[in-house]
Amino acid sequence: MTSVSQIIGQRLYEAGCRHAFGIPGGEVLAVMKGIDDAGVRFTLVKHENSGGFMAEGVFHRDGAPGVLIATLGPGVANAINVVANAWQDRVPMLFITGCVDESEAATYTHQIFDHSQLMRPITKATLRMTAESAEVIIDKAIAIATDDPPGPVHIDVPINVAIAEVKAALGTRRVPPAPSAPAPSAAFDQAREWLSRAKRPIMIAGVDALYHKADKEILALVEDLGIPLITTYKAKGIVDERHPLVLGGAGLSPMADKVLMPLIEDADLVLLAGYDPIEMRVNWRNVWDEGKQVVEFAATRNTHYMHQASLSFVGDIRAGLSALREGVSKASTWTATQVGRSTKALKAIYRTDEEWGPGALVDVARRMLPANTVAAVDSGAHRILLSQTWHCYESHGLMQSSGLCTMGCSLPLGIGAKLAEPSRPVAVFTGDACLEMTLGELTTARDAKTPVIVFVFADESLSLIEIKQRANGQPNLGVDFELTDFAAVGRALGGQGFDVASRSELEAAITQALNSNVFSVISCRLPRKAYDGRI
């Protein structure tokens, strides 16, 4: 006999899933055993929200859908944030929850509410598992989660269904659709003509180009046709940021916008490569004039109305860009020197050469950590500064919550990435308030044996909000707090702990952390208002 839970595990394994995260409850024990039997390792977390971010961290390293498991009621409710994050950040995720059987729910109300009603606005689909259609439902869930745009799918599994014998079904395997480039058309000919004569083109690459693996195609456009590249934060590293025509990430820093937006205004062609403005501040709405030549390659149709394009092609980003590039000669007059003036202007804003401060922290870490280090950053002022100064040399090099900008994401993202690829160094950059939200997950790092290095920007303030308060002439309220001894907490929870306040102390701590087989917490004491004029 093959049970529903075993089928779920087998299909997840066949989809490439090797890790699942969550907190057990009686309603999901059969599901947990089913996936474990199939070879999908279950990791106990301290909060379902963190479990979802760990699942995303795994996805960024192995490309398989993330798997989060929660029991009924509070377990489901605890995951709302991370499910919404997966929906906005294009993260394919299977959110599997336990529930009571319908006959039981007719008269039993303890911990019971309608999971599907809660999940429907923040998932691509919410499904209820049955024994008769188990193979169809799990196949459908994986397909929907990975289809454009990728995102979370919820599956509610009743207790007795989880242990029921699967009824054989036919035709449950869907063949993934083949990548599609734009069909020959007058519009596509026009796009190629504009590209062939553009003297000052500029390209913006976003999250969909990242997930469509369009790295080589974008690099060819940058190098062969001399097109400077701006990326969203999520797409950082899609071309090595040491490249002289790469301008780095944009989206949340008004200071960076002052440098980058004039380049867009002066461009005679704007090429959008998988660019979704869900990552951007409101001032990125309609940043070019109506008459600007804008060519867009998107995974899905424009429903956001943050911008419009002269020509829009919906389909596979990689195939579309490859077809656009074919046979087009370079007309761009951009030089590395011209682009270099903008990159120098950006460097002057963020001042990583300071004696000590948040920029110095990033400078020392990037210099000392191996080139293949995977980084995760939390939300707040430190994220904006780090996203402008941490150079990514490959795709998925900097993980973060971009669409939702949720706090408490970086530590679990880092743990998930380390589980998926243990040989890679993993650096977690977090604010002090962010880490206080997820301190319990340090024990997950301990138990899962993931020696991540946690850098804490410890300035005793919600700096980004404090800056906004001052800018609005409002009093300081609810943003400052006392410093936690993070180094002591790290040691108490089974890792290493360091308290540093200089470049030399930070260098010594990183050296020890790189040689450790347990996690390290490096608390970097910073003055309040250290981000003034820099984000």
C-alpha positions as CSV (number, residue, x, y, z in Angstrom):
1,M,0.0,0.0,0.0
2,T,1.2,3.5,-0.9
3,S,-0.2,6.2,1.4
4,V,-1.0,9.8,0.5
5,S,1.9,11.0,2.6
6,Q,4.3,8.7,0.8
7,I,3.1,10.0,-2.5
8,I,3.6,13.6,-1.3
9,G,7.2,12.7,-0.3
10,Q,8.0,10.9,-3.5
11,R,6.7,13.7,-5.7
12,L,8.6,16.4,-3.7
13,Y,11.8,14.3,-4.0
14,E,11.3,13.9,-7.8
15,A,10.9,17.7,-8.0
16,G,14.4,18.1,-6.5
17,C,13.3,18.9,-2.9
18,R,15.8,17.6,-0.3
19,H,14.8,19.8,2.7
20,A,11.6,20.6,4.5
21,F,11.1,22.9,7.5
22,G,8.5,23.4,10.2
23,I,7.2,22.5,13.7
24,P,5.4,19.2,14.3
25,G,1.9,18.8,15.3
26,G,-0.2,15.7,15.6
27,E,-2.0,16.6,12.4
28,V,1.1,16.5,10.2
29,L,3.1,13.5,11.7
30,A,2.1,11.2,8.9
31,V,3.1,13.8,6.3
32,M,6.5,14.3,8.0
33,K,7.2,10.6,8.0
34,G,6.1,10.3,4.3
35,I,8.6,13.0,3.2
36,D,11.3,11.6,5.4
37,D,10.9,8.1,3.9
38,A,11.3,9.7,0.4
39,G,14.6,11.3,1.3
40,V,13.4,14.9,2.1
41,R,15.1,15.9,5.3
42,F,12.9,17.6,7.9
43,T,14.5,20.4,10.0
44,L,12.8,21.5,13.2
45,V,12.6,25.3,13.5
46,K,11.6,27.6,16.3
47,H,8.9,29.5,14.4
48,E,7.0,28.7,11.2
49,N,7.9,32.1,9.7
50,S,11.6,31.3,10.0
51,G,11.0,27.9,8.6
52,G,9.6,29.4,5.4
53,F,12.7,31.6,5.0
54,M,14.9,28.6,5.5
55,A,13.0,26.9,2.7
56,E,13.6,30.0,0.5
57,G,17.3,29.9,1.4
58,V,17.4,26.3,0.1
59,F,15.6,27.3,-3.1
60,H,18.3,29.9,-3.8
61,R,21.0,27.3,-3.7
62,D,19.4,24.2,-5.4
63,G,16.5,25.7,-7.4
64,A,13.9,23.2,-6.1
65,P,10.6,24.5,-4.5
66,G,10.8,25.2,-0.8
67,V,8.8,23.1,1.5
68,L,7.2,24.4,4.7
69,I,5.1,22.2,7.0
70,A,2.7,23.5,9.7
71,T,0.1,22.0,11.9
72,L,-3.4,23.4,12.0
73,G,-4.6,26.6,13.6
74,P,-1.7,28.6,15.1
75,G,0.9,26.8,13.0
76,V,-0.8,28.0,9.9
77,A,-1.4,31.5,11.2
78,N,2.3,31.9,12.2
79,A,3.3,31.4,8.6
80,I,1.3,34.2,7.0
81,N,4.2,36.6,6.7
82,V,6.6,34.2,5.0
83,V,3.9,32.9,2.6
84,A,3.1,36.5,1.6
85,N,6.8,37.1,1.2
86,A,7.1,34.1,-1.1
87,W,4.1,35.4,-3.1
88,Q,5.7,38.8,-3.6
89,D,9.3,37.6,-4.0
90,R,8.5,34.9,-6.6
91,V,9.6,32.0,-4.4
92,P,8.1,28.6,-5.4
93,M,7.0,27.1,-2.1
94,L,4.8,24.2,-1.0
95,F,3.1,25.1,2.2
96,I,1.7,21.8,3.6
97,T,-0.7,22.0,6.5
98,G,-2.6,19.5,8.6
99,C,-6.3,19.8,9.2
100,V,-9.1,17.8,10.8
101,D,-11.4,15.7,8.6
102,E,-14.6,17.4,7.4
103,S,-16.8,15.1,9.4
104,E,-14.8,16.0,12.5
105,A,-14.9,19.8,11.8
106,A,-18.7,19.6,11.7
107,T,-18.8,19.5,15.5
108,Y,-15.2,20.2,16.7
109,T,-14.0,23.8,16.9
110,H,-10.8,23.7,19.0
111,Q,-8.0,25.4,16.9
112,I,-10.2,25.2,13.9
113,F,-10.6,27.9,11.2
114,D,-10.7,27.9,7.4
115,H,-7.1,27.6,6.3
116,S,-7.9,28.1,2.7
117,Q,-9.8,31.4,3.3
118,L,-6.7,32.7,5.1
119,M,-4.3,31.6,2.5
120,R,-6.2,32.4,-0.7
121,P,-5.2,36.1,-1.0
122,I,-1.4,35.4,-0.6
123,T,-1.0,32.1,-2.5
124,K,-1.2,31.1,-6.2
125,A,-3.6,28.3,-5.2
126,T,-4.9,26.6,-2.1
127,L,-5.8,22.9,-2.5
128,R,-7.3,20.2,-0.3
129,M,-5.8,16.8,-0.5
130,T,-7.9,13.7,-1.1
131,A,-6.9,10.1,-1.5
132,E,-8.8,9.7,-4.8
133,S,-6.8,12.6,-6.4
134,A,-3.6,12.6,-4.4
135,E,-1.3,12.3,-7.4
136,V,-3.1,14.9,-9.4
137,I,-3.2,17.4,-6.5
138,I,0.5,17.1,-5.6
139,D,1.6,17.3,-9.2
140,K,-0.7,20.3,-9.8
141,A,0.7,22.0,-6.7
142,I,4.3,21.7,-7.8
143,A,3.4,22.8,-11.3
144,I,1.5,25.9,-10.1
145,A,4.3,26.8,-7.6
146,T,6.9,26.7,-10.3
147,D,5.0,28.3,-13.2
148,D,5.5,32.0,-13.9
149,P,5.3,33.8,-11.7
150,P,6.6,31.3,-9.2
151,G,5.1,31.5,-5.8
152,P,3.5,29.6,-2.8
153,V,0.9,27.0,-3.1
154,H,-1.0,25.8,0.0
155,I,-2.1,22.2,0.4
156,D,-4.4,21.2,3.3
157,V,-4.1,17.6,4.3
158,P,-6.8,16.1,6.5
159,I,-5.5,13.7,9.2
160,N,-7.2,10.5,7.8
161,V,-6.4,11.4,4.2
162,A,-2.6,11.6,5.1
163,I,-2.6,7.9,6.0
164,A,-5.1,6.7,3.4
165,E,-4.2,4.5,0.5
166,V,-3.7,6.3,-2.8
167,K,-6.1,5.5,-5.5
168,A,-4.3,5.0,-8.8
169,A,-4.7,7.9,-11.2
170,L,-3.7,8.4,-14.8
171,G,-2.4,11.5,-16.6
172,T,-1.1,13.2,-13.4
173,R,2.3,14.2,-14.8
174,R,2.4,17.5,-16.6
175,V,5.3,18.2,-19.0
176,P,6.9,21.6,-18.2
177,P,6.3,24.1,-21.0
178,A,9.2,24.7,-23.3
179,P,10.8,28.2,-23.1
180,S,9.3,30.5,-25.7
181,A,10.9,33.5,-27.4
182,P,8.8,36.2,-29.1
183,A,7.3,35.2,-32.4
184,P,8.4,37.1,-35.5
185,S,6.4,40.3,-35.7
186,A,6.6,43.9,-36.7
187,A,7.0,44.8,-33.0
188,F,10.0,42.5,-32.5
189,D,11.6,43.9,-35.7
190,Q,11.1,47.4,-34.2
191,A,12.7,46.3,-30.9
192,R,15.8,45.0,-32.8
193,E,16.0,48.1,-34.9
194,W,15.9,50.4,-31.8
195,L,18.6,48.3,-30.2
196,S,20.8,48.3,-33.3
197,R,21.0,52.1,-33.4
198,A,20.8,53.0,-29.7
199,K,23.8,55.2,-28.8
200,R,23.1,55.4,-25.0
201,P,21.0,52.3,-24.1
202,I,20.6,51.2,-20.5
203,M,19.3,48.0,-19.1
204,I,17.4,47.2,-15.9
205,A,17.4,43.6,-14.8
206,G,15.0,42.2,-12.2
207,V,13.9,39.2,-10.3
208,D,12.3,37.4,-13.2
209,A,15.6,37.4,-15.2
210,L,17.2,35.8,-12.2
211,Y,14.7,33.0,-12.0
212,H,14.8,32.5,-15.8
213,K,18.5,32.0,-15.6
214,A,19.2,34.8,-18.1
215,D,22.7,35.5,-16.8
216,K,24.6,34.7,-20.0
217,E,22.2,36.5,-22.2
218,I,22.4,39.7,-20.1
219,L,26.2,39.5,-19.9
220,A,26.3,39.3,-23.7
221,L,24.1,42.4,-24.0
222,V,26.4,44.2,-21.6
223,E,29.7,43.1,-23.1
224,D,29.0,42.7,-26.8
225,L,26.6,45.7,-27.2
226,G,28.1,48.0,-24.4
227,I,24.9,48.4,-22.4
228,P,25.3,49.6,-18.8
229,L,23.3,47.5,-16.3
230,I,21.3,48.4,-13.3
231,T,19.7,45.6,-11.2
232,T,17.1,45.4,-8.5
233,Y,18.5,44.2,-5.2
234,K,17.2,40.6,-5.8
235,A,19.0,40.4,-9.1
236,K,22.3,41.6,-7.9
237,G,25.1,39.5,-9.3
238,I,23.3,38.4,-12.4
239,V,26.4,39.9,-14.0
240,D,29.6,40.1,-11.8
241,E,29.4,43.5,-10.1
242,R,33.1,44.0,-10.6
243,H,32.3,44.5,-14.3
244,P,33.0,48.1,-15.4
245,L,29.6,48.5,-17.0
246,V,27.6,47.2,-14.0
247,L,26.2,50.0,-11.9
248,G,24.9,47.8,-9.0
249,G,21.6,47.5,-7.3
250,A,18.8,50.1,-7.0
251,G,15.4,50.4,-5.5
252,L,15.3,51.7,-2.0
253,S,18.0,54.3,-1.7
254,P,17.1,57.9,-2.7
255,M,20.8,58.7,-2.6
256,A,21.6,56.1,-5.2
257,D,18.6,57.2,-7.2
258,K,20.1,60.7,-7.6
259,V,23.0,59.1,-9.5
260,L,21.1,56.4,-11.4
261,M,17.9,58.1,-12.6
262,P,19.7,60.8,-14.7
263,L,21.3,57.9,-16.7
264,I,17.8,56.6,-17.4
265,E,16.5,60.0,-18.3
266,D,19.4,60.5,-20.8
267,A,19.1,57.0,-22.3
268,D,17.8,56.7,-25.9
269,L,16.7,53.1,-25.2
270,V,15.7,51.5,-21.9
271,L,15.8,47.7,-22.0
272,L,13.8,45.9,-19.2
273,A,15.0,42.4,-18.6
274,G,12.6,40.5,-16.2
275,Y,12.2,43.8,-14.3
276,D,9.3,43.8,-11.8
277,P,9.1,47.0,-9.8
278,I,7.7,45.3,-6.7
279,E,11.2,45.7,-5.3
280,M,11.2,49.5,-5.8
281,R,10.3,52.6,-3.9
282,V,7.4,54.7,-5.1
283,N,9.7,57.2,-6.9
284,W,10.4,54.5,-9.4
285,R,6.9,54.8,-10.7
286,N,6.8,56.2,-14.3
287,V,10.5,57.3,-14.2
288,W,10.7,57.8,-18.0
289,D,8.7,60.0,-20.3
290,E,5.9,58.6,-22.4
291,G,7.9,59.0,-25.6
292,K,10.9,57.1,-24.4
293,Q,11.8,54.0,-26.3
294,V,11.3,51.2,-23.7
295,V,11.5,47.5,-24.6
296,E,10.3,45.1,-22.0
297,F,10.9,41.3,-21.7
298,A,8.7,40.1,-18.9
299,A,7.6,36.7,-17.5
300,T,4.0,37.9,-17.1
301,R,1.8,40.6,-18.4
302,N,2.0,44.1,-16.7
303,T,-0.7,44.4,-14.1
304,H,1.2,46.6,-11.7
305,Y,1.1,49.9,-13.8
306,M,4.2,51.2,-12.0
307,H,5.6,51.8,-15.6
308,Q,4.6,51.2,-19.2
309,A,6.8,50.1,-22.1
310,S,6.7,51.0,-25.8
311,L,7.1,47.4,-26.7
312,S,6.4,44.5,-24.3
313,F,7.2,40.8,-24.9
314,V,5.9,38.2,-22.5
315,G,7.6,34.8,-22.3
316,D,10.9,33.2,-21.3
317,I,13.3,36.1,-20.5
318,R,16.4,34.0,-21.5
319,A,15.0,33.0,-24.9
320,G,13.6,36.5,-25.5
321,L,16.9,38.3,-24.9
322,S,18.8,35.8,-26.9
323,A,16.6,36.3,-29.9
324,L,16.8,40.1,-29.5
325,R,20.6,40.0,-29.4
326,E,21.0,37.8,-32.5
327,G,22.6,39.6,-35.4
328,V,22.6,43.0,-33.8
329,S,25.9,45.0,-33.9
330,K,27.1,47.4,-31.3
331,A,26.0,51.0,-31.6
332,S,26.5,52.1,-28.0
333,T,28.9,54.9,-27.4
334,W,29.2,54.2,-23.6
335,T,32.7,53.8,-22.3
336,A,33.9,52.2,-19.1
337,T,35.2,55.7,-18.0
338,Q,31.8,57.3,-18.4
339,V,30.1,54.6,-16.4
340,G,32.9,54.7,-13.9
341,R,32.0,58.3,-13.0
342,S,28.6,57.1,-11.8
343,T,30.1,54.1,-9.8
344,K,32.6,56.5,-8.2
345,A,29.7,58.8,-7.3
346,L,27.9,55.9,-5.6
347,K,31.0,54.9,-3.7
348,A,31.4,58.5,-2.4
349,I,27.9,58.3,-0.9
350,Y,28.4,55.1,1.0
351,R,32.0,55.6,2.3
352,T,33.2,52.1,3.0
353,D,36.7,53.6,3.6
354,E,35.6,55.1,7.0
355,E,37.6,54.2,10.0
356,W,34.7,52.5,11.7
357,G,31.0,52.4,11.0
358,P,28.5,50.3,8.9
359,G,30.4,50.9,5.7
360,A,33.6,49.7,7.3
361,L,31.8,46.5,8.5
362,V,30.8,45.7,4.9
363,D,34.3,46.6,3.6
364,V,36.1,44.3,6.0
365,A,33.6,41.4,5.6
366,R,33.7,41.5,1.7
367,R,37.5,41.7,1.7
368,M,38.1,38.8,4.2
369,L,35.3,36.4,3.3
370,P,35.9,34.0,0.3
371,A,34.7,35.2,-3.1
372,N,32.0,32.4,-3.2
373,T,30.4,33.5,0.1
374,V,26.6,33.6,0.0
375,A,25.2,36.5,2.0
376,A,21.7,37.2,3.5
377,V,20.7,40.6,4.7
378,D,17.7,41.7,6.8
379,S,15.5,44.7,6.4
380,G,16.3,48.2,7.6
381,A,18.9,50.9,7.1
382,H,21.8,48.3,7.1
383,R,20.1,46.5,4.2
384,I,20.0,49.6,2.0
385,L,23.7,50.4,2.7
386,L,24.8,46.8,2.3
387,S,22.8,46.3,-0.9
388,Q,24.7,49.2,-2.4
389,T,28.2,48.2,-1.2
390,W,28.3,44.4,-1.0
391,H,29.5,43.3,-4.4
392,C,27.9,40.1,-5.8
393,Y,30.0,38.0,-8.2
394,E,27.2,35.6,-9.2
395,S,23.4,35.3,-9.1
396,H,21.7,34.6,-5.8
397,G,24.7,36.0,-4.0
398,L,22.7,38.2,-1.7
399,M,19.4,36.9,-0.3
400,Q,16.8,39.3,1.1
401,S,13.1,40.0,1.4
402,S,12.6,42.5,-1.4
403,G,8.9,42.7,-2.2
404,L,7.6,42.6,1.4
405,C,10.8,43.9,3.1
406,T,10.0,41.8,6.2
407,M,12.2,41.8,9.3
408,G,13.7,38.6,10.7
409,C,14.5,37.0,7.4
410,S,18.3,36.9,7.1
411,L,19.3,34.4,9.7
412,P,16.8,31.7,8.5
413,L,17.7,32.4,4.9
414,G,21.4,31.8,5.7
415,I,20.7,28.6,7.6
416,G,18.7,27.3,4.7
417,A,21.4,28.2,2.2
418,K,24.1,26.5,4.4
419,L,22.0,23.3,4.7
420,A,21.6,23.1,0.9
421,E,25.2,23.8,0.1
422,P,27.4,23.1,3.2
423,S,30.7,23.8,1.4
424,R,29.8,27.5,0.8
425,P,30.6,30.1,3.4
426,V,27.4,31.9,4.5
427,A,27.4,35.4,5.9
428,V,24.2,36.8,7.7
429,F,23.9,40.5,8.0
430,T,21.3,41.6,10.4
431,G,20.2,44.6,12.5
432,D,20.0,44.2,16.2
433,A,16.2,44.5,16.3
434,C,16.0,42.0,13.4
435,L,18.1,39.4,15.3
436,E,16.1,39.9,18.5
437,M,13.1,38.7,16.5
438,T,14.8,35.4,15.5
439,L,17.3,34.7,18.3
440,G,15.8,31.2,18.8
441,E,16.9,30.2,15.3
442,L,20.5,30.3,16.5
443,T,19.6,27.0,18.2
444,T,18.4,25.8,14.9
445,A,21.8,26.7,13.4
446,R,23.4,24.8,16.3
447,D,21.2,21.7,16.0
448,A,21.4,21.7,12.1
449,K,25.2,22.1,12.3
450,T,25.2,25.1,10.0
451,P,28.2,27.3,10.9
452,V,26.8,30.6,9.5
453,I,28.6,33.8,10.4
454,V,26.1,36.4,11.8
455,F,27.2,40.1,11.6
456,V,25.0,42.4,13.8
457,F,24.8,46.1,13.0
458,A,24.3,47.0,16.7
459,D,23.3,50.6,16.8
460,E,20.5,50.3,19.4
461,S,17.9,51.8,17.0
462,L,15.5,51.2,14.2
463,S,17.6,53.6,12.2
464,L,15.6,53.7,9.0
465,I,12.4,54.6,10.9
466,E,14.3,57.0,13.1
467,I,15.6,58.8,10.1
468,K,12.0,59.1,8.7
469,Q,10.8,60.5,12.0
470,R,13.4,63.2,12.0
471,A,12.7,64.0,8.3
472,N,9.0,64.4,9.2
473,G,9.7,66.6,12.2
474,Q,8.3,64.0,14.5
475,P,9.6,63.2,18.0
476,N,11.8,60.1,18.7
477,L,9.2,57.5,19.6
478,G,9.4,53.7,19.7
479,V,12.7,53.4,17.8
480,D,15.5,53.3,20.3
481,F,16.3,50.5,22.8
482,E,19.2,49.1,24.9
483,L,21.9,47.0,23.5
484,T,21.7,43.2,23.9
485,D,24.9,41.3,24.6
486,F,24.6,39.3,21.4
487,A,28.1,37.8,21.8
488,A,27.1,36.3,25.2
489,V,23.8,35.1,23.7
490,G,25.7,33.4,20.9
491,R,28.0,31.6,23.3
492,A,25.1,30.6,25.6
493,L,23.2,29.0,22.6
494,G,26.2,26.9,21.5
495,G,28.1,29.1,19.1
496,Q,30.9,31.6,19.2
497,G,30.3,35.2,20.2
498,F,32.4,38.3,19.5
499,D,31.9,42.0,20.5
500,V,33.8,44.3,18.2
501,A,34.1,48.1,17.7
502,S,37.0,48.4,15.3
503,R,38.3,47.1,12.0
504,S,41.1,45.1,13.6
505,E,38.7,43.5,16.1
506,L,36.3,42.6,13.3
507,E,39.2,41.1,11.3
508,A,40.2,38.9,14.2
509,A,36.6,37.7,14.8
510,I,36.1,36.8,11.1
511,T,39.3,34.8,11.1
512,Q,38.1,32.7,14.0
513,A,34.6,32.4,12.6
514,L,35.9,31.1,9.3
515,N,37.8,28.3,11.1
516,S,34.9,27.3,13.3
517,N,32.5,24.4,12.9
518,V,29.7,26.2,14.9
519,F,27.8,29.4,14.1
520,S,29.4,32.7,15.1
521,V,27.7,35.9,16.2
522,I,29.8,39.1,15.7
523,S,28.2,42.0,17.3
524,C,29.5,45.2,15.7
525,R,28.9,48.2,18.0
526,L,27.9,51.3,16.0
527,P,26.9,54.8,17.0
528,R,23.3,55.9,16.5
529,K,22.6,58.0,13.4
530,A,25.5,56.2,11.6
531,Y,23.4,56.0,8.4
532,D,22.7,59.8,8.1
533,G,23.2,61.0,4.6
534,R,24.1,57.6,3.3
535,I,20.9,55.8,2.3
